[in-house]
């Protein structure tokens, strides 16, 4: 009898041990890299039935590391090495890594040259009064859509003086920044998040029996089901437009208005010319245009039938998204460098330091990404999907799958403070499970996929230990405790509406074109009914 079966009396159920270890370790230690690494090791032990070295000893390392999946009789040591090797040397994963590094380098160069501040400054021109300042900060969050770290630091620091001049509290600015950083970056089809998300989805679809390269198609199809990101962004706009607040934010905003009324008006900062704004936006525009251009070209070439019969997501799904993103990022970084060195006359040393800072900012995320990929391979080796389908398929209502996944992702991300870690743990489990239980029904598969990504975003947004929460508070000049205290009711409201109006109906097949308007209407009603004007009546 196998070692594990002798110890625990059951075998197949141990296939869930690896993700459980990763989740529990992340909750206890809040160290995602260690947690994912532990999950990979446990998966190797489970897949090898407790045998550390197989009949061939360490000689199987050569096979596991270079020739795909390990032999059935390979030991745990060889299997763990194989998971890592298959991840590190995979061509698609190398392409995704290069894309992420290039985008991060582009962001670093744009920050060093002042291009990002110029873009945000263009938005500042439209700020007039508290409503204008809040809406301008909200729009600036959309402008810096390609990276959540850049969003937190750049928008917060750039819009702080604008909010001060118009009587908007730094706590409100921190909420706006935090609510447009991760939600916008997670929804953007081009940015530092998309490679991570598409990579996880694509690997999970392959584990469910689909072909390679279908991840981007499901990513696009799941966008309308990303209820939390959409509702969180809409709530910011509603609060800014109506001038209403509730909860702790209401009193903080009223204090800021009273303090502003007692101060003399401050002059606005000088604005850059539109020519400089247009030039500053070129790298981002080029990245988007080149990426989509290459994807559409390759997707059309791969279509089996006429273009007129193919929806956009099918065209994009048939393209090599990784290659297209790589080309786009390379052009974007090259343009940012050329404009910074040529037009902005940025010293070569500043260019090098900006590039380096951008790359350093994503190194930890890349470490998480590689361990997440390795864990996904390891989970597939333990047949966790088959066990879950057999255990849950007979009694678990498939209609509840998107909702349960959304809640689970939210709790894990809140407790650990990381959306990437949460996605890396749950996507390899949830996506294959949805495919198996939902029989490829789009509302179930896309809804469950979106639920993981949206729940991770909610938990990360609300968590006091999240990097984006800390960076939003720091960039906006707000104390962390005050930022968490004032924004939490808004995050919970958007999350509750996402669950009740979004994922519960999605589980029974209600399309998002019905639930999205309903959710927006509910948010409007809550703001008007329970929110109070921040300007007190005389």
DRENKEZA-655550 format. One record per residue (C-alpha): chain; x, y, z. Coordinates in Angstrom, 2 decimals. Layout:
// residues N
PARO   chain        c1        c2        c3
PARO       A         X         Y         Z
...
***
This chain:
// residues 538
PARO   chain        c1        c2        c3
PARO       A      0.00      0.00      0.00
PARO       A      1.26      3.47     -0.79
PARO       A      2.74      5.53      2.02
PARO       A      0.10      8.27      1.88
PARO       A     -2.78      5.83      1.67
PARO       A     -1.42      3.97      4.69
PARO       A     -1.06      7.21      6.66
PARO       A     -4.42      8.79      5.83
PARO       A     -6.58      5.90      4.67
PARO       A     -7.59      7.68      1.48
PARO       A     -5.79      8.50     -1.72
PARO       A     -7.70     10.42     -4.35
PARO       A     -8.85     13.12     -1.95
PARO       A     -5.22     14.04     -1.32
PARO       A     -5.19     15.61     -4.77
PARO       A     -6.60     18.73     -3.07
PARO       A     -3.85     18.83     -0.47
PARO       A     -1.49     20.99     -2.58
PARO       A     -3.89     23.91     -3.17
PARO       A     -5.10     23.66      0.44
PARO       A     -1.53     23.89      1.72
PARO       A     -0.90     26.88     -0.54
PARO       A     -4.08     28.62      0.67
PARO       A     -3.59     27.91      4.39
PARO       A      0.10     28.82      4.31
PARO       A     -0.71     32.07      2.52
PARO       A     -3.37     32.91      5.11
PARO       A     -1.06     32.17      8.04
PARO       A      2.25     33.58      6.78
PARO       A      1.03     36.16      4.19
PARO       A      4.10     35.14      2.18
PARO       A      2.82     34.18     -1.25
PARO       A      6.11     32.94     -2.70
PARO       A      6.67     30.56      0.21
PARO       A      3.05     29.40      0.06
PARO       A      3.11     28.64     -3.65
PARO       A      6.46     26.87     -3.30
PARO       A      5.05     24.73     -0.51
PARO       A      2.08     23.84     -2.68
PARO       A      4.35     22.73     -5.52
PARO       A      6.38     20.49     -3.17
PARO       A      3.26     18.93     -1.61
PARO       A      1.80     18.27     -5.08
PARO       A      4.97     16.42     -6.05
PARO       A      4.75     14.24     -2.95
PARO       A      1.06     13.49     -3.55
PARO       A      1.55     12.71     -7.25
PARO       A      4.42     10.35     -6.34
PARO       A      2.28      8.66     -3.63
PARO       A      4.76      9.63     -0.94
PARO       A      7.81      8.20     -2.72
PARO       A     10.69     10.69     -2.71
PARO       A     12.88      8.79     -5.21
PARO       A     11.56      6.42     -7.85
PARO       A     13.24      3.24     -9.14
PARO       A     15.63      5.25    -11.30
PARO       A     16.70      7.58     -8.49
PARO       A     17.82     11.04     -9.53
PARO       A     18.51      9.95    -13.10
PARO       A     14.90     10.80    -13.98
PARO       A     15.74     14.50    -13.47
PARO       A     16.96     14.63    -17.07
PARO       A     13.64     13.28    -18.34
PARO       A     11.40     15.41    -16.12
PARO       A     13.37     18.55    -16.85
PARO       A     13.56     18.33    -20.63
PARO       A     11.07     15.85    -22.06
PARO       A      7.71     16.99    -20.72
PARO       A      5.72     15.12    -18.05
PARO       A      7.55     12.80    -15.70
PARO       A      7.21      9.00    -15.92
PARO       A      4.48      7.44    -13.78
PARO       A      7.03      5.91    -11.40
PARO       A      9.04      9.12    -10.89
PARO       A      9.62     10.21     -7.31
PARO       A      8.58     13.48     -5.70
PARO       A     11.99     15.12     -6.13
PARO       A     11.99     14.51     -9.88
PARO       A      8.38     15.62    -10.21
PARO       A      8.97     18.95     -8.43
PARO       A     12.02     19.58    -10.60
PARO       A      9.92     18.74    -13.64
PARO       A      7.16     21.21    -12.69
PARO       A      9.73     24.00    -12.39
PARO       A     11.64     23.05    -15.54
PARO       A      8.50     22.79    -17.68
PARO       A      7.54     26.26    -16.50
PARO       A     10.91     27.97    -16.87
PARO       A     11.67     26.64    -20.35
PARO       A      8.19     27.00    -21.84
PARO       A      8.32     29.31    -24.88
PARO       A      4.95     30.99    -24.22
PARO       A      5.85     31.70    -20.62
PARO       A      9.16     33.23    -21.66
PARO       A      7.26     35.46    -24.10
PARO       A      4.83     36.57    -21.39
PARO       A      7.72     37.33    -19.06
PARO       A      9.48     39.41    -21.72
PARO       A      6.24     41.31    -22.44
PARO       A      5.74     42.09    -18.74
PARO       A      9.33     43.28    -18.35
PARO       A      9.09     45.51    -21.44
PARO       A      5.82     47.11    -20.29
PARO       A      7.30     47.71    -16.86
PARO       A     10.39     49.24    -18.48
PARO       A      8.17     51.48    -20.61
PARO       A      6.29     52.66    -17.50
PARO       A      9.60     53.36    -15.74
PARO       A     10.95     55.39    -18.68
PARO       A      7.70     57.38    -18.96
PARO       A      7.82     58.22    -15.26
PARO       A     11.49     59.23    -15.44
PARO       A     10.92     61.47    -18.49
PARO       A      7.85     63.14    -17.02
PARO       A      5.54     61.75    -19.72
PARO       A      3.15     60.12    -17.26
PARO       A      2.80     63.34    -15.26
PARO       A      2.10     65.20    -18.49
PARO       A     -0.76     62.82    -19.28
PARO       A     -2.26     63.24    -15.84
PARO       A     -1.75     66.99    -16.03
PARO       A     -3.86     67.10    -19.17
PARO       A     -6.74     65.61    -17.23
PARO       A     -6.20     68.20    -14.48
PARO       A     -7.26     71.00    -16.82
PARO       A    -10.87     69.95    -16.49
PARO       A    -10.89     70.13    -12.69
PARO       A    -13.19     72.88    -11.40
PARO       A    -14.55     72.64     -7.87
PARO       A    -14.82     69.46     -5.77
PARO       A    -16.82     67.61     -8.43
PARO       A    -14.32     68.52    -11.14
PARO       A    -11.34     67.52     -8.99
PARO       A    -12.85     64.13     -8.16
PARO       A    -13.92     63.44    -11.73
PARO       A    -10.49     64.51    -13.01
PARO       A     -8.82     62.12    -10.56
PARO       A    -11.20     59.38    -11.67
PARO       A    -10.42     60.00    -15.35
PARO       A     -6.69     60.11    -14.59
PARO       A     -7.03     56.62    -13.18
PARO       A     -8.31     55.46    -16.57
PARO       A     -5.47     57.24    -18.35
PARO       A     -2.83     55.35    -16.38
PARO       A     -4.55     52.05    -17.10
PARO       A     -1.57     49.90    -17.94
PARO       A     -0.12     49.38    -14.45
PARO       A     -1.68     49.53    -10.98
PARO       A      1.55     50.52     -9.21
PARO       A      2.07     53.44    -11.58
PARO       A     -1.58     54.38    -11.14
PARO       A     -1.33     54.47     -7.34
PARO       A      1.84     56.54     -7.17
PARO       A      1.51     58.82    -10.19
PARO       A     -2.19     59.70    -10.01
PARO       A     -2.09     60.12     -6.24
PARO       A      0.91     62.46     -6.23
PARO       A     -0.18     64.39     -9.33
PARO       A     -3.80     64.96     -8.31
PARO       A     -3.11     65.72     -4.64
PARO       A     -2.58     69.46     -5.17
PARO       A     -5.67     69.62     -7.39
PARO       A     -7.82     68.06     -4.67
PARO       A     -6.31     70.36     -2.03
PARO       A     -7.15     73.44     -4.14
PARO       A    -10.76     72.27     -4.47
PARO       A    -11.49     71.06     -0.94
PARO       A    -11.40     67.30     -1.59
PARO       A     -9.90     65.25      1.25
PARO       A     -6.80     63.14      0.73
PARO       A     -8.82     60.17      2.01
PARO       A    -11.27     60.62     -0.88
PARO       A     -8.38     60.88     -3.31
PARO       A     -6.84     57.69     -1.91
PARO       A    -10.19     55.91     -2.38
PARO       A    -10.47     57.13     -5.97
PARO       A     -6.89     56.09     -6.72
PARO       A     -7.27     52.67     -5.09
PARO       A    -10.58     52.06     -6.86
PARO       A     -9.13     52.83    -10.29
PARO       A     -5.73     51.16     -9.89
PARO       A     -6.31     47.41     -9.66
PARO       A     -9.82     47.45    -11.22
PARO       A     -8.65     49.33    -14.31
PARO       A     -5.41     47.36    -14.64
PARO       A     -7.24     44.06    -14.23
PARO       A     -9.81     44.95    -16.90
PARO       A     -7.38     46.42    -19.43
PARO       A     -6.68     44.15    -22.38
PARO       A     -3.17     45.61    -22.59
PARO       A     -1.07     46.13    -19.50
PARO       A      1.03     44.46    -16.85
PARO       A     -1.87     42.30    -15.59
PARO       A     -3.10     40.77    -18.82
PARO       A     -0.12     38.48    -19.35
PARO       A     -0.51     37.07    -15.85
PARO       A     -4.25     36.53    -16.16
PARO       A     -4.21     35.13    -19.70
PARO       A     -1.32     32.81    -18.85
PARO       A     -3.18     31.30    -15.90
PARO       A     -6.42     30.94    -17.86
PARO       A     -4.72     29.38    -20.86
PARO       A     -2.90     26.80    -18.73
PARO       A     -6.12     25.97    -16.88
PARO       A     -8.02     25.49    -20.14
PARO       A     -5.34     23.11    -21.36
PARO       A     -5.77     21.13    -18.15
PARO       A     -9.48     20.93    -18.97
PARO       A     -8.78     19.48    -22.40
PARO       A     -8.77     22.62    -24.54
PARO       A     -6.02     23.59    -26.96
PARO       A     -3.19     26.01    -26.23
PARO       A     -3.75     29.68    -26.99
PARO       A     -7.46     29.85    -26.07
PARO       A     -6.84     31.80    -22.88
PARO       A     -7.17     35.24    -24.42
PARO       A    -10.51     34.37    -26.00
PARO       A    -11.93     33.35    -22.61
PARO       A    -10.34     36.42    -21.00
PARO       A    -12.22     38.69    -23.44
PARO       A    -15.45     36.71    -23.12
PARO       A    -15.25     37.02    -19.31
PARO       A    -14.82     40.81    -19.31
PARO       A    -18.59     41.57    -19.08
PARO       A    -18.73     39.28    -16.04
PARO       A    -16.03     41.20    -14.15
PARO       A    -18.77     42.77    -12.06
PARO       A    -16.70     44.02     -9.15
PARO       A    -14.21     45.95    -11.26
PARO       A    -17.00     47.51    -13.32
PARO       A    -19.20     48.38    -10.33
PARO       A    -16.27     49.71     -8.28
PARO       A    -15.30     52.07    -11.10
PARO       A    -18.92     53.15    -11.61
PARO       A    -19.39     53.83     -7.89
PARO       A    -16.46     56.25     -7.88
PARO       A    -18.03     58.18    -10.75
PARO       A    -21.44     58.22     -9.08
PARO       A    -20.06     59.56     -5.80
PARO       A    -18.02     62.22     -7.59
PARO       A    -20.89     63.35     -9.84
PARO       A    -23.57     63.48     -7.15
PARO       A    -21.35     65.01     -4.46
PARO       A    -22.71     62.53     -1.92
PARO       A    -21.00     60.23      0.57
PARO       A    -21.90     57.90      3.43
PARO       A    -20.10     56.20      6.27
PARO       A    -16.79     57.50      7.64
PARO       A    -15.98     59.23      4.33
PARO       A    -18.90     61.66      4.76
PARO       A    -17.46     63.34      7.85
PARO       A    -13.93     63.39      6.46
PARO       A    -15.16     65.11      3.29
PARO       A    -17.21     67.64      5.25
PARO       A    -14.16     68.51      7.33
PARO       A    -12.16     69.03      4.14
PARO       A    -14.86     71.34      2.73
PARO       A    -14.95     73.42      5.91
PARO       A    -11.16     73.71      5.96
PARO       A    -11.11     74.72      2.31
PARO       A    -13.76     77.40      2.83
PARO       A    -11.55     79.00      5.46
PARO       A     -8.54     79.18      3.10
PARO       A     -7.87     81.58      0.25
PARO       A     -8.05     80.16     -3.27
PARO       A     -4.80     78.83     -4.66
PARO       A     -3.70     79.38     -8.27
PARO       A     -3.78     76.43    -10.65
PARO       A     -0.56     74.86    -11.83
PARO       A      0.61     75.70    -15.37
PARO       A     -0.45     73.13    -17.96
PARO       A      1.59     71.56    -20.72
PARO       A      0.78     72.20    -24.37
PARO       A     -1.38     69.68    -26.21
PARO       A      1.50     68.80    -28.52
PARO       A      3.54     67.58    -25.56
PARO       A      0.53     65.70    -24.21
PARO       A      0.05     63.94    -27.54
PARO       A      3.72     62.99    -27.72
PARO       A      3.63     61.68    -24.15
PARO       A      0.69     59.44    -25.01
PARO       A      2.37     57.94    -28.10
PARO       A      4.06     54.98    -26.35
PARO       A      0.78     53.83    -24.79
PARO       A     -1.15     54.37    -28.02
PARO       A      1.52     52.52    -30.00
PARO       A      1.47     49.60    -27.56
PARO       A     -2.30     49.25    -27.89
PARO       A     -2.45     49.75    -31.67
PARO       A      0.44     47.41    -32.49
PARO       A     -0.83     44.68    -30.15
PARO       A     -4.36     44.75    -31.50
PARO       A     -3.19     45.18    -35.08
PARO       A     -1.00     42.09    -34.92
PARO       A     -3.71     40.10    -33.15
PARO       A     -6.41     41.02    -35.64
PARO       A     -4.09     40.30    -38.59
PARO       A     -3.05     36.89    -37.24
PARO       A     -6.57     36.06    -36.03
PARO       A     -8.12     36.75    -39.43
PARO       A     -5.45     34.65    -41.11
PARO       A     -6.27     31.73    -38.80
PARO       A    -10.04     31.83    -39.33
PARO       A    -11.51     28.78    -41.07
PARO       A    -14.37     30.80    -42.54
PARO       A    -15.16     34.35    -43.68
PARO       A    -14.32     37.26    -41.40
PARO       A    -17.90     38.56    -41.43
PARO       A    -19.12     35.45    -39.61
PARO       A    -16.56     35.63    -36.79
PARO       A    -17.11     37.63    -33.57
PARO       A    -14.26     39.74    -32.28
PARO       A    -13.39     37.42    -29.42
PARO       A    -13.04     34.52    -31.86
PARO       A    -10.69     36.56    -34.05
PARO       A     -8.61     37.60    -31.05
PARO       A     -8.70     34.09    -29.61
PARO       A     -7.32     32.63    -32.83
PARO       A     -4.30     34.93    -32.81
PARO       A     -1.00     34.43    -31.04
PARO       A     -1.71     36.90    -28.24
PARO       A      1.69     36.43    -26.64
PARO       A      3.56     37.35    -29.82
PARO       A      1.30     40.36    -30.43
PARO       A      1.73     41.67    -26.89
PARO       A      5.49     41.24    -27.18
PARO       A      5.61     43.29    -30.40
PARO       A      3.40     45.98    -28.88
PARO       A      5.46     46.23    -25.70
PARO       A      8.71     46.40    -27.65
PARO       A      7.40     49.25    -29.81
PARO       A      5.98     51.05    -26.77
PARO       A      9.23     50.84    -24.82
PARO       A     11.23     51.91    -27.86
PARO       A      9.01     54.95    -28.45
PARO       A      9.06     55.93    -24.77
PARO       A     12.85     55.74    -24.80
PARO       A     13.20     57.68    -28.07
PARO       A     10.83     60.44    -26.94
PARO       A     12.42     60.66    -23.50
PARO       A     16.00     60.81    -24.79
PARO       A     15.26     62.91    -27.86
PARO       A     12.45     65.36    -27.11
PARO       A     12.54     65.49    -23.31
PARO       A     16.37     65.49    -23.37
PARO       A     16.44     63.00    -20.52
PARO       A     20.02     62.10    -19.47
PARO       A     21.06     58.59    -20.40
PARO       A     21.59     57.77    -16.72
PARO       A     17.99     58.76    -15.89
PARO       A     16.76     56.59    -18.76
PARO       A     18.71     53.60    -17.46
PARO       A     17.52     54.16    -13.89
PARO       A     13.91     54.55    -15.04
PARO       A     14.11     51.33    -17.03
PARO       A     15.70     49.53    -14.09
PARO       A     13.13     50.79    -11.57
PARO       A     10.30     49.67    -13.82
PARO       A     11.75     46.18    -14.15
PARO       A     12.51     45.85    -10.44
PARO       A      8.88     46.73     -9.64
PARO       A      7.62     43.58    -11.37
PARO       A     10.28     41.10    -10.25
PARO       A      8.26     39.86     -7.29
PARO       A      5.16     39.56     -9.48
PARO       A      7.17     37.50    -11.97
PARO       A      8.37     35.24     -9.16
PARO       A      4.76     34.70     -8.09
PARO       A      3.78     34.10    -11.71
PARO       A      6.36     31.36    -12.28
PARO       A      5.50     29.58     -9.06
PARO       A      1.82     29.93     -9.93
PARO       A      2.43     28.29    -13.29
PARO       A      4.40     25.52    -11.62
PARO       A      1.59     24.99     -9.10
PARO       A     -0.93     24.80    -11.94
PARO       A      1.13     22.07    -13.61
PARO       A      1.49     20.29    -10.28
PARO       A     -2.25     20.42     -9.54
PARO       A     -2.90     18.86    -12.94
PARO       A     -0.47     16.06    -12.09
PARO       A     -2.44     15.20     -8.93
PARO       A     -5.74     14.91    -10.85
PARO       A     -7.41     17.44     -8.55
PARO       A     -9.87     18.42    -11.28
PARO       A    -11.10     14.85    -11.72
PARO       A    -11.56     14.45     -7.98
PARO       A    -13.49     17.73     -7.68
PARO       A    -15.73     16.85    -10.60
PARO       A    -16.48     13.46     -9.09
PARO       A    -17.02     14.83     -5.58
PARO       A    -19.01     17.95     -6.45
PARO       A    -20.57     17.14     -9.78
PARO       A    -23.28     14.96     -8.30
PARO       A    -24.58     17.38     -5.68
PARO       A    -23.00     20.83     -5.89
PARO       A    -25.35     23.19     -7.77
PARO       A    -23.47     24.50    -10.78
PARO       A    -25.56     27.68    -10.50
PARO       A    -23.73     28.58     -7.28
PARO       A    -20.24     28.03     -8.65
PARO       A    -19.53     31.66     -9.77
PARO       A    -20.84     33.06     -6.47
PARO       A    -18.92     30.63     -4.25
PARO       A    -15.72     31.20     -6.22
PARO       A    -16.17     34.99     -5.96
PARO       A    -16.59     34.84     -2.18
PARO       A    -13.66     32.46     -1.73
PARO       A    -11.36     34.60     -3.86
PARO       A    -12.40     37.74     -1.96
PARO       A    -11.67     36.20      1.44
PARO       A     -8.28     34.80      0.40
PARO       A     -7.18     38.06     -1.24
PARO       A     -8.33     40.12      1.75
PARO       A     -6.46     37.91      4.21
PARO       A     -3.27     37.68      2.17
PARO       A     -3.26     41.13      0.56
PARO       A     -2.45     39.81     -2.91
PARO       A     -4.62     39.44     -5.97
PARO       A     -1.93     37.68     -8.02
PARO       A     -1.42     35.04     -5.35
PARO       A     -5.16     34.45     -5.06
PARO       A     -5.60     34.11     -8.80
PARO       A     -2.63     31.76     -9.03
PARO       A     -4.15     29.45     -6.42
PARO       A     -7.78     29.46     -7.58
PARO       A     -7.69     29.80    -11.38
PARO       A     -6.10     26.34    -11.93
PARO       A     -8.91     24.84     -9.83
PARO       A    -11.93     26.96    -10.74
PARO       A    -11.61     27.16    -14.52
PARO       A    -11.28     23.40    -15.20
PARO       A    -14.04     22.77    -12.66
PARO       A    -16.34     25.24    -14.44
PARO       A    -15.61     23.65    -17.81
PARO       A    -16.41     20.20    -16.45
PARO       A    -19.53     21.15    -14.48
PARO       A    -20.84     23.75    -16.91
PARO       A    -20.29     21.64    -20.02
PARO       A    -18.70     24.68    -21.70
PARO       A    -21.78     26.88    -21.07
PARO       A    -20.43     30.41    -21.54
PARO       A    -22.33     31.96    -18.63
PARO       A    -20.88     29.39    -16.22
PARO       A    -17.34     29.18    -17.59
PARO       A    -16.90     32.89    -18.25
PARO       A    -18.75     33.81    -15.05
PARO       A    -16.60     31.55    -12.90
PARO       A    -13.39     32.72    -14.57
PARO       A    -14.38     36.33    -14.03
PARO       A    -15.43     35.56    -10.44
PARO       A    -11.89     34.50     -9.52
PARO       A    -10.34     37.59    -11.07
PARO       A    -12.99     39.96     -9.67
PARO       A    -12.98     38.42     -6.20
PARO       A     -9.20     38.67     -6.07
PARO       A     -9.50     42.33     -7.03
PARO       A    -12.11     43.00     -4.29
PARO       A    -10.10     41.35     -1.54
PARO       A     -6.92     43.08     -2.63
PARO       A     -8.71     46.43     -2.83
PARO       A    -10.18     46.18      0.67
PARO       A     -7.20     44.57      2.40
PARO       A     -5.10     46.80      4.70
PARO       A     -1.99     44.73      3.91
PARO       A     -2.35     44.94      0.13
PARO       A      0.48     46.63     -1.75
PARO       A     -1.95     48.74     -3.79
PARO       A     -3.78     49.82     -0.62
PARO       A     -0.50     50.93      0.94
PARO       A      0.70     52.60     -2.26
PARO       A     -2.62     54.39     -2.79
PARO       A     -2.46     55.85      0.70
PARO       A      1.21     56.80      0.34
PARO       A      0.83     58.31     -3.12
PARO       A     -2.23     60.31     -2.05
PARO       A     -0.73     61.55      1.21
PARO       A     -3.32     59.83      3.39
PARO       A     -2.78     57.77      6.53
PARO       A     -3.21     54.07      5.84
PARO       A     -5.70     53.47      8.67
PARO       A     -7.87     56.36      7.55
PARO       A     -7.75     55.18      3.96
PARO       A     -8.85     51.65      4.87
PARO       A    -11.55     52.88      7.26
PARO       A    -13.12     55.32      4.81
PARO       A    -13.05     53.19      1.66
PARO       A    -14.14     49.84      3.14
PARO       A    -17.92     50.57      3.04
PARO       A    -17.67     51.45     -0.65
PARO       A    -15.68     48.32     -1.50
PARO       A    -18.17     46.13      0.39
PARO       A    -21.12     47.79     -1.35
PARO       A    -19.66     47.14     -4.81
PARO       A    -18.84     43.58     -3.76
PARO       A    -22.35     42.90     -2.44
PARO       A    -23.99     44.21     -5.59
PARO       A    -21.57     42.12     -7.67
PARO       A    -22.59     38.99     -5.78
PARO       A    -26.36     39.49     -5.60
PARO       A    -27.00     41.19     -8.95
PARO       A    -24.08     39.71    -10.89
PARO       A    -22.80     36.25    -10.02
PARO       A    -25.95     34.68     -8.61
PARO       A    -27.93     35.44    -11.81
PARO       A    -24.92     34.50    -13.99
PARO       A    -24.96     31.03    -12.45
PARO       A    -28.46     30.41    -13.82
PARO       A    -27.66     31.78    -17.26
PARO       A    -28.69     35.44    -17.04
PARO       A    -26.51     37.38    -19.52
PARO       A    -24.46     40.36    -18.34
PARO       A    -26.22     42.82    -20.65
PARO       A    -29.17     42.48    -18.26
PARO       A    -27.35     42.35    -14.92
PARO       A    -24.87     45.16    -15.57
PARO       A    -27.54     47.89    -16.04
PARO       A    -29.44     46.52    -13.04
PARO       A    -26.32     46.65    -10.88
PARO       A    -25.61     50.23    -11.93
PARO       A    -29.21     51.17    -11.09
PARO       A    -28.86     49.60     -7.63
PARO       A    -25.65     51.58     -6.99
PARO       A    -27.37     54.79     -8.08
PARO       A    -30.30     54.11     -5.76
PARO       A    -28.03     53.42     -2.77
PARO       A    -25.98     56.58     -3.35
PARO       A    -29.08     58.78     -3.74
PARO       A    -31.07     57.12     -0.95
PARO       A    -28.39     56.69      1.72
PARO       A    -25.69     59.16      0.67
PARO       A    -25.72     62.71      1.99
PARO       A    -24.35     65.87      0.36
PARO       A    -20.80     66.62      1.47
PARO       A    -21.61     70.33      1.45
PARO       A    -23.66     70.90      4.61
PARO       A    -26.83     72.93      4.39
PARO       A    -26.57     76.41      5.84
***
